[in-house]
Amino acid sequence: MSALTSIPQNTKDRIRQFRFSTSRADTIKAIILCIQRSPSYEVIIDEECTEEAEEVNNIEDLRDVLPANEPRYVLLAYPTSTVDLRKRTLLVLLYWKPVTVVSQEWKMVYAGALEHVRSECAPNKYVEVTSSLEDDNDVDELKGQLEIK
């Protein structure tokens, strides 16, 4: 059975480079992945959003970078501390799917590609974000999901 989506080699290389370059990051770093519209349905780096994400210093700023009505995958290097206060940078895959996404086609395409993207990114944690992070409670809930337990 063939997959509807594919990940080109240059995207795989950028993901691998991101994983290695952020393993000791002190600040939040992110690359944002999107699926290119038909006919190819390739998972590519959303260059515009990724460039804007370079200015992100905290989770609250992330909501301003991501589109309000389109799904995205966000590969996030999230610095945190362990229980014994050692610094650690988690690699987190956020599946951004705000409730304002109208297109059922895009919901299905992104849901279908999720496992492929997840296996390629090999994150420490995976989190689905269905809110638009407008409310402080939503941001606090996301931060709670990102913490080491």
Buried (B, 14 or more C-beta within 10 A) or exposed (E): EEEEBBBBEEBEEBBEEBBEEBEEBEEBBBBBBBBBEEEEBBBBBBEEBBEBBEEBEEBEBBBEBBBEEBBBBBBBBBBBEEEEEEEEBBBBBBBBBBEEBEEEEBEEBBEBBBEBBBEBBEBEBEBEBEBBBEEEEBBEBBBEBBEEE
